[in-house]
Each structure stands twice: as C-alpha cells, then as structure tokens.
Amino acid sequence: MSNQKKPILTDKDTEVLFEEIKETRNIYTFIEKNSEQLYRPSLADYLIFLLNKYNLTKSKLIYLSGISRQYAYEIFSGQKHPSREKVLSIILSLHSTLEESQRLLTYAGHHPLHPKDLRDSIIIHSIQQKMSLVDTNDIFYTLSLPLID
C-alpha cells in the first residue's frame, strides 16, 4: 500500500453517509469531510483485518478454504487477484457476516451475491447459517449445481 495513512476500518452509519451525499452540493467537500470513511482497502488489507477480527491464522484459513498455500500467500501479499470462486471459498471458511462477504467480493473486483441467483442464494443462506465450504458444496452436489472449487 502507498504511504497514505491507513484509516481504521470502522463504519460511519451508511444511512448518514447517504443522507450527506444527497444533501451535498459540492462532492469535494463531502469527500474531504468523510475521507476516513471512504477509504477502500485492498483485498489483502481487508483479509488481514478479518483474520484478526475472527482470531484466525493464515494457515488455518488456507487449510479450511482448500486454496494452495503458495496461491493464498500471493493473495495475502496482493500479488494475485483471486477468482470469485476462490473468494467464496475464503468467505465460507472465515464464517464472515454477509456484509463482510459482500465487501470481500467487491474488493476482489467481483459482483456481490444476489438473492435472485439460485447459487448465490444458497451461498447467502450458508453465510447466514455459518455453514462450512464442505456443507455448502454438499447442497450444490445434491442440486446438481457447480461446486465451489
């Protein structure tokens, strides 16, 4: 990451930000006032944040997600940009919240989960129920849907 000061990953209430955006006449003033809230971390930064939050080691996450060690460390270092499937493996192994999961997908450059998509709706359910990657793939297998690799 650049020499830019890293803000703490906290959230100003999203609704408050929406209201401020709607009421502002000058976007530059809004950005200056809320610059700490508008920070978008890299995927690697956000993964480290979540590992710390959930008291998980990189090794444990790698084991649970089934991602190769070398590839995973390249993700953690920001050298690799994982596929949506790899990010989903990480999400289901972290047992992150739905909001955190959507952010991970977005920071990785992928579209968020959508409840009208059958496969995504199963993943959303799995996230909400804190199901494992293996249990989620069992549902996919039963329904003859592609497994998360």
C-alpha positions as CSV (number, residue, x, y, z in Angstrom):
1,M,0.0,0.0,0.0
2,S,1.2,3.6,-0.6
3,N,2.4,6.0,2.0
4,Q,-1.1,7.1,2.5
5,K,-2.2,7.0,6.1
6,K,-4.3,3.8,6.7
7,P,-7.5,4.6,8.4
8,I,-9.0,2.3,10.9
9,L,-11.7,0.1,9.3
10,T,-14.7,1.5,11.1
11,D,-18.0,2.5,9.7
12,K,-19.9,5.7,9.9
13,D,-23.5,4.8,9.6
14,T,-24.2,4.1,5.9
15,E,-27.6,5.9,6.1
16,V,-25.9,9.0,7.4
17,L,-23.4,8.9,4.5
18,F,-26.3,8.5,2.0
19,E,-28.1,11.5,3.5
20,E,-25.0,13.6,3.4
21,I,-24.4,12.7,-0.2
22,K,-27.9,13.5,-1.2
23,E,-27.8,16.9,0.6
24,T,-24.3,18.0,-0.5
25,R,-23.9,20.5,-3.3
26,N,-20.1,20.0,-3.5
27,I,-18.8,16.5,-3.8
28,Y,-15.3,17.6,-2.9
29,T,-16.4,19.0,0.4
30,F,-18.2,15.7,1.1
31,I,-15.1,13.7,0.2
32,E,-12.8,15.9,2.4
33,K,-15.2,15.7,5.3
34,N,-15.6,11.9,5.1
35,S,-12.3,10.8,3.7
36,E,-11.6,8.4,6.5
37,Q,-15.0,6.7,5.8
38,L,-14.5,6.5,2.1
39,Y,-11.3,4.5,2.2
40,R,-11.4,1.3,0.2
41,P,-8.8,-1.2,1.4
42,S,-7.2,-3.7,-0.8
43,L,-8.4,-7.3,-0.7
44,A,-5.2,-8.2,1.1
45,D,-5.8,-5.5,3.8
46,Y,-9.4,-6.5,4.3
47,L,-8.5,-10.2,4.6
48,I,-5.9,-9.4,7.3
49,F,-8.5,-7.2,9.1
50,L,-10.9,-10.2,9.1
51,L,-8.3,-12.7,10.1
52,N,-7.6,-10.5,13.2
53,K,-11.3,-10.0,13.9
54,Y,-12.0,-13.7,13.8
55,N,-8.7,-14.6,15.5
56,L,-7.8,-16.9,12.6
57,T,-4.3,-17.6,11.3
58,K,-3.4,-17.5,7.6
59,S,-2.5,-21.2,7.9
60,K,-5.9,-22.1,9.3
61,L,-7.8,-20.2,6.7
62,I,-5.7,-21.8,3.9
63,Y,-6.5,-25.2,5.3
64,L,-10.2,-24.5,5.6
65,S,-10.5,-22.9,2.2
66,G,-8.6,-25.6,0.3
67,I,-6.6,-23.0,-1.6
68,S,-3.0,-23.9,-2.2
69,R,-0.5,-22.4,0.2
70,Q,1.5,-20.5,-2.4
71,Y,-1.5,-19.1,-4.1
72,A,-3.1,-18.0,-0.8
73,Y,0.1,-16.2,0.2
74,E,0.1,-14.4,-3.1
75,I,-3.4,-13.3,-2.4
76,F,-2.4,-12.1,1.1
77,S,0.5,-10.1,-0.4
78,G,-1.7,-8.6,-3.1
79,Q,0.2,-10.3,-6.0
80,K,-2.8,-12.4,-7.1
81,H,-6.4,-11.4,-7.8
82,P,-8.5,-14.5,-6.9
83,S,-11.4,-15.7,-8.9
84,R,-14.9,-15.3,-7.5
85,E,-14.9,-19.0,-6.6
86,K,-11.7,-18.6,-4.6
87,V,-13.1,-15.6,-2.7
88,L,-16.2,-17.6,-2.0
89,S,-14.0,-20.4,-0.6
90,I,-12.4,-17.9,1.7
91,I,-15.7,-16.4,2.7
92,L,-17.2,-19.7,3.7
93,S,-14.0,-20.6,5.6
94,L,-13.9,-17.3,7.5
95,H,-17.6,-17.5,8.6
96,S,-17.8,-13.8,7.9
97,T,-21.0,-11.8,8.0
98,L,-23.0,-11.2,4.8
99,E,-21.9,-7.6,4.8
100,E,-18.2,-8.6,5.2
101,S,-18.6,-11.2,2.5
102,Q,-20.1,-8.7,0.1
103,R,-17.2,-6.4,0.8
104,L,-14.7,-9.1,0.2
105,L,-16.2,-9.9,-3.2
106,T,-16.3,-6.2,-4.1
107,Y,-12.7,-5.5,-3.0
108,A,-11.7,-8.5,-5.1
109,G,-13.3,-7.0,-8.1
110,H,-16.3,-9.4,-8.3
111,H,-20.0,-8.8,-8.2
112,P,-21.7,-9.2,-4.8
113,L,-24.0,-12.1,-4.0
114,H,-27.5,-11.7,-5.5
115,P,-30.5,-13.4,-3.9
116,K,-32.3,-14.0,-7.2
117,D,-29.4,-16.1,-8.4
118,L,-30.0,-19.7,-7.3
119,R,-26.4,-20.5,-6.5
120,D,-25.8,-17.1,-4.8
121,S,-29.0,-17.6,-2.7
122,I,-27.6,-20.9,-1.4
123,I,-24.3,-19.1,-0.6
124,I,-26.1,-16.3,1.2
125,H,-28.0,-19.0,3.3
126,S,-24.7,-20.7,4.1
127,I,-23.1,-17.5,5.2
128,Q,-26.1,-16.6,7.4
129,Q,-26.1,-20.2,8.9
130,K,-22.3,-20.2,9.3
131,M,-22.1,-23.3,7.2
132,S,-18.7,-24.7,6.0
133,L,-17.5,-24.8,2.5
134,V,-17.9,-28.6,2.6
135,D,-21.5,-28.3,3.8
136,T,-22.3,-25.7,1.1
137,N,-20.8,-27.9,-1.6
138,D,-23.0,-30.8,-0.4
139,I,-26.0,-28.7,-1.1
140,F,-24.7,-27.8,-4.6
141,Y,-23.9,-31.5,-5.2
142,T,-27.4,-32.5,-4.2
143,L,-29.0,-29.9,-6.5
144,S,-26.5,-30.8,-9.4
145,L,-25.0,-27.3,-9.3
146,P,-21.3,-26.5,-9.8
147,L,-19.3,-26.9,-6.6
148,I,-17.1,-24.1,-5.2
149,D,-13.6,-25.2,-6.1
